[in-house]
Amino acid sequence: PLLLADPLEGLIPSTIQLQLLLGGFGLLMAQVRFPGGVTAAQRRILQRFLDRRAPATGDSAVAPAAQVEVPTGDRAVGAHRRDGVALSVRGVRVAFDGVAAVDNVALEVSAGEIVGVIGANGAGKTTLLDAICGLTRADGTVTLFGRDVSGLAPDQRAQEGMSRGFQDARLFPALSVRETIELALDRRHPVGRFGTLVAAPWTRLAERSVAADAATIIERFGLLPYADVPGDRLSTGTRHICDLAAQAATQPRIMILDEPTSGIAQREAEAFGPLLRDLVGELGCAMLVVEHDMPFLMSVADRIYCLERGRVIAEGAPAAVRKDPAVVASYLGAARARTARRSTR
């Protein structure tokens, strides 16, 4: 309008109304043609260039579940497998109002090993896991792959390769299974706060990689029928599997599970044993599992710790711990344990 003011001044006594009319029309046309502004138009041009340079990055790159090899047993070689101790806990103590829920506990989990923790209700199992993950204040030392993480917050321990599963399989109720796993995968495909804020072109490439990886994980865990179902509409067993899949998506170095078979049918519980073994083989991670289902834990654990009133009363191979008199007495009570021993003679 300012450029047209001088030529039109000789024809029209006052050009202010015409300037406002042309200016308003120009703004409307700019909004219609470039709703995101000039920067958005430049971003679209750059995005088209990147799309041409990366034609293979997309949903077509997703491998079907039948082609995903699942190494098991002695053939399993994981991405993070290494020799040595994955988790070391020394002298951990947690007290509430002067009462020790966990009292001077020591345990170790080696790389590639599944270690179980058993004990009666109130023995301090979940509190011990909370102390290991940094969710509750505790005395003592927690070492993760040789690094002392006792002073780190839960999110910092997660960055060191620790993942935690909860007894109630905590999921975002409004997010679908696909969105939950994609959220977990964001850690493996970071784009930065600035890139997300300005919707930078490289964020779309990251989104495609996340979608492809999420599709592979969904098929791997048999969650395809529930991919678009919100978390609050899933059955208990499916929630546990989704929670496990989300943990696996972060490629942890050690997985800590709190009663993964809680509240699910026996048929589903039986499928968890091979699944956990496969995960350890595929990821090369260590695993610490708290579980009340003794047959299940005995079938998957390499070693077992038994807690009673916050203290370790037995540790060793599953068969040895199951027959330990202190463990039998802890579960049955001293009098019933003596009766049980006499009846077996």
Salt bridges, closest charged atoms under 4 A:
ASP51 OD1 - ARG208 NH2 3.79
GLU69 OE2 - ARG75 NH1 3.80
ASP103 OD1 - ARG93 NE 3.63
ASP103 OD2 - ARG311 NH2 2.95
GLU108 OE2 - ARG90 NH2 2.63
GLU113 OE2 - ARG303 NE 2.74
ASP130 OD1 - ARG164 NH1 2.81
GLU160 OE2 - ARG147 NH1 2.40
ASP168 OD1 - ARG170 NE 3.38
ASP213 OD2 - ARG188 NH2 3.70
ASP213 OD2 - HIS189 NE2 2.81
ASP228 OD1 - ARG178 NE 3.36
ASP258 OD2 - ARG164 NH2 3.67
GLU259 OE2 - HIS292 NE2 3.45
ASP278 OD2 - ARG220 NH2 3.91
GLU282 OE2 - ARG220 NH2 2.66
ASP302 OD1 - ARG277 NH2 2.78
GLU315 OE2 - ARG303 NH1 2.83
